[in-house]
């Protein structure tokens, strides 16, 4: 009786085996949406448009990866948009002032991590609820970005910086490559490092994790710092594309990121989430917007469609849960 | 408006009711889930005013049967009758209306609401044409019901200010409000002290004398034999038999439950010479544990007994670094520890196996092997990456050693029985290399068969030279396992009893303390046994 397991094939945590049933569901959802648009929109499945979809999804995917880790830890980060704005205006100001590109990038990413650190410390050490903490910093960080710039956009970002984030290699946009690399790293963090196990444990049962010796505070702070870092990275991609940094950029980014993570299988109760799922979730949202835009559907209806897709995805999730 | 609290069927048994001798009759109940047959042809009867024990190991099908009785689940085939009428419940509400009440192990109450609000939850008494809740009338009726069983409970007190035992009584009073004819109690005493059990027993017996039928599910054999009239024993979804408990020996019932005889086991001592743990004048910063000093040797099992609230669990939490220490010191192998959090205790080789496994022990959605490896992921990593191969090998080795069943180390731990979850936590500390294991109620909620497995594991660990502290409310368990027993009272050590001094009477006497009470409790203990 106890020998059942030994006859089963040995499983190791490789990329394929981590592709769960839930991820397969997300993938099917994506395929269905792609198929529908392929029928409705000529040229939707062209190579150029597919790359477009990936590029348009890349910023949300980048934010959503950090969000996924925070959500898995049992938290939420509503402050990603303003964090991105702070990073964007700081990097842009330094670039315009003539500082070298690497310095500006490091400063942007650094301030993003600092924003995350503040969130993390308030959650982990002060013991405030993540929703409230990041709701507070959502306003605070936005205000800081506006105060810093006087509300004006920072214009004239040099071409060297722009080509770094807005260029392409062998036809694939750099932003897509950057986010793909980030996704692989996030996957490794979640699946292969102690921090990943700690994130899942803390989100699953904080008290039991504490008794078992998991460093709770450090784990939570790590998640928020990563989220801040990736928000900053996303903002650099955006200002590379636009050539300007506005202090109001990143408005409502948090909602898209949460949506992508949730569609991908992250549970807002914590302890559950998938990197692959989140990426697929971001692409689903990106493909929807792309398809509807190509169909000349008004923005109002695009918003409606986004809302409905989230609700439908969650209902399917609810109905199918527990059968895996 | 002023309905009498007890309907006609709750009158003491009289001639007309003697004709109808069956309150509840299960007839050929079968329940299958995809791939599993949870219940097979279950048939038995419960008489009015009978306290009927439902016995069996975890997974025997008791819970499934209760779920069917309470309308949560429907039988695949078969039916059951309440007072001779076919019960076809589609929802829990229809079961409630038919006079069936469930008292769950984990009470389903809203902490912030008052006693009365909880008792009328979902069935509020309305006034002003249904617009408003008539709180005063609710509290009056609640007080009326409570007066029957425990008049000391204030219906307007928030439920969270009550002790678990009182909250249970509120649930029973709620069942009375619903004019319940059948009350099913699932492990009602799992967190009650012996004294609280006595008052619960008195209430249950009173209800029975009024004609209410009680279905009593418990793993505690002494309690079952103390208050139940008959018992139905289930194993693997089948009724093994219904016995008159007043004419049946406990060992026979246990044999029916596990399907084999459990031999009475002797205590084996493995105490070595050298002292491993030396605790001096330890006091807690957040609880009433004060000035506790003791030592534990290598290979020794130190039992800690005492009433609930005597500071036993709190002492373990201090040693495990969960609660902060105010004053005093803990030495391990002669070295003073700096216990600031569980991590510091774990690195000193101390592992806690908490009583509330679900809340403090396991990450329910994660696999057994992850739950096992949780404190040791640092150890299992190389240059920042977890070596999953090593984790797997170690998990297979250790989980085999503790005899995890079924042996599926990648399966979510919540799908395992309490006993197997406990085995996984034991494996956790073996993996972490812990030499000092702190068991808080090691067999709470664990069935009879797995219990003796856990006992053997604890004994084997001691034989290996590990130092073990066992906190337990079950006196036979403490006596079975311990080389020495420390009795706690009001946060302090009341007495330390050597192996040859151990008896239930002696432990209870020291736990209660007062000389006058001492006699009484010994007396009670006699009645108990």
Interface residues (C-beta under 8 A of the other chain):
Chain A: X1 X2 X3 X4 X5 X10 X11 X12 X13 X188 X192 X193 X194 X196 X197 X198 X200 X201 X204 X205 X207 X208 X209 X210 X211 X212 X213 X214 X215 X271 X272
Chain B: X320 X322 X341 X342 X343 X345 X346 X352 X354 X359 X360 X361 X362 X363 X364 X365 X366 X370 X373 X374 X375 X377 X378 X380 X381 X384 X385 X386 X388 X389 X392 X396 X400 X403 X405 X406 X407 X408 X409 X410 X428 X432
